Amino acid sequence: MLANDFYEIQEINATNEQNADLLLSLNASHPIFKGHFPDQPVVPGVCLMQIVNEVSQQFLKRELTFVKASMVKFLAVIDPNKHEKVRVKITSKEKEPGLTQIISIIYFEETIFFKFKGIYK
């Protein structure tokens, strides 16, 4: 888990049961950044995927198991020293019994860092 160590949720704005926008603060002194990368810290892509998973579970108030991704786009680098905060937009839809589609964007202001669409059970 990365919550409360790598990042902290500052606010959750839910427009309904399927849509939320969360504000996260990143921990620029987290040990991950010593190896990724020492002179220029960058949030690893796998951490972005884990953040989507964790905030989706918190928002939906249930455990989710990743099944497959139909879209994963890394569009801009997140340097935790320059981007102390990011927003995560989550949209969930029941695709069929037992399967939930999560569509997510990690962004801040005009910059989109990451886009994701996947299926969870």
Helices and strands as residue ranges (DSSP letters): E 7-14, E 19-26, H 32-35, H 45-60, E 66-74, E 85-96, E 99-108, E 111-120
